Amino acid sequence: MSRGFNCSEWRETARQHLLEHGVADAHHHTLGRAQRKQRNPGLWDWLSESYLFLGSLRGAGLDTHKFLDPDLPDERRLSMLLDALDLTRATTYYRVVDEGLRASFGFELKDLSESNWRAWDEMIRAANQRDDWFEEILVNRMNQRSGVLDRQVGGTMVDAISSIDGREVRDWYDYLLRVRPERDATEVDGLTKKRSIDGQPTKTAAKIDTLLYGWPKCTRTELKDLFGGYPQEIADLDEYLDYVDERLEELGSDDDTVALKSAIAGVRLLHFPLSTQTAAQRVFTSPVEQVSAADVACFENFVMDYICNRAGQLGLPVQLHTGTAFAGVQDDRSGAPSLLTDLIARHPDTKFDLMHGGYPYFRECATLAVRFPNVYLNLAWLTMMSDSDARRALDSWLDQVPLNKIQWGGDCVFAEETLGAYLVAREQVIALLAAKIAQAQIGPDEALVYLERIFCDNARQFFGL
């Protein structure tokens, strides 16, 4: 036991110290200022894009499609919500949203009722129109100095996930080979989700997933929309790789782009064995009806390898979604971090940021970060899924992983939920560090450096923010 250590006093000191030092959000999806004004989300829309809604409430049995039906009377919508909320009060997702709404607007979820929901709705809509809202929440309340915004996700990925989730198709390759060619290209492209840095203290990460599945002509509109150039004219793999090269070089020279990002683990196995250019070429030289799932996987594997190699040359870190899938029916083992071992080993000059701690396989993330100098760990989402597991992961990581390799991310769409995610994660880390001080593993001043690095300095160094 560390002599003379006052835990409660140190915790308060740590909170104030972090506020003064500032944070860097190493992964988020926050809507830009103009986007938020245009969408003008109210209470129902705000909740529908929260992790509480997508995780706990849906898991509790809330019929999310019915809840979002515009023809559903608000009284019925509120009743459905309150019934599900009662079942989720102990979850970490609930706490994140509750902390965020209380800190931003002064109301608590437990007080939500028929008499006040309209007032809450109006408060959120009023915030949407404020030019200084990001400054108020992200800067004044948590001193966010910078961040990394997940810039976009292609419509093909969005459509595939909803199709697989709805059991319309068997899997990702069934979708690409059978369903996607029959879809209206403009309609699918319209499903693309984009974010802007307008009004935010942040840089961006460019999603590379469309490049991984950009071989069929039906996806070329999406490629042009997201990356520019003239993808419609591509006829073979060599031309496609030239296109990828040009796009990556543009991203590498863009001052606002500090990383590449892939969430392909949401639809396929997070394993990219070495593939030959000859195998990848087959998807260009064969009619779609003669292309197999194995052929498409070879193409994805080859292009992922190619992109990782170029990323290292351009100095762009690669963020990879690891662990549990964010939607659909993908098995968690498909995203296990250890599946990346071969890919990481082949690219020692490329820095990899493993997202979400590989939850629930956070120990696999730790072993990779210890084994490979180019592997780093990101707490985004992990700290919201389970308070107890987040503390276990952090405790385990600090026992194994060098301090410079752990960074925090909010991973939220709305600034208020980011604030809630920050407040919850801050208490998790402070509690863990206080315990280590009490056990004389580290000193109080040293623990403040840990706090600075995890919430700010590591991300700023890693991404060059």
Buried (B, 14 or more C-beta within 10 A) or exposed (E): EBEEBEBEEBBEBBBEBBBEBBBBBBBBBBBBBEBBBEEEBBBBBBBBBBBBBBBBBBEBEBEBEEBBEEEBEEEEBBEBBBEBBEBBEEBBBBBBBBBBBBBBBEBEBEEBEEEEBEEBBEBBBEBBEBEEBBBBBBBEBBBBBBBBBBBBBBBBBBBBBEBBBEEEBEBBBBBBBEBBBEBEBEEBBBBBBBBBBBBBBBBBBBBBBBBBBBBBEBBBBBBBBBBEBEBEEBEEBEBBBEBBEBBBEBBBEEEEBBBBBBBBBBBBBBBBEEBEEEBBBBBBEEEBEEBEBEBBBBBBBBBBBBBBBBBBEBEBBBBBBBBBBBBBEBEEEBBBBBBBBBBBEEBEEBBBBBBBBBBBBBBBBBBBBBEBEBBBBBBBBBBBBBBEBBBBBBEBBBEEBEBEBBBBBBBBBBBBBBBBBBBBBBBBBBBBBBEBBEEEBBEBEEBBBBBBBBBBBBBBEBBEB
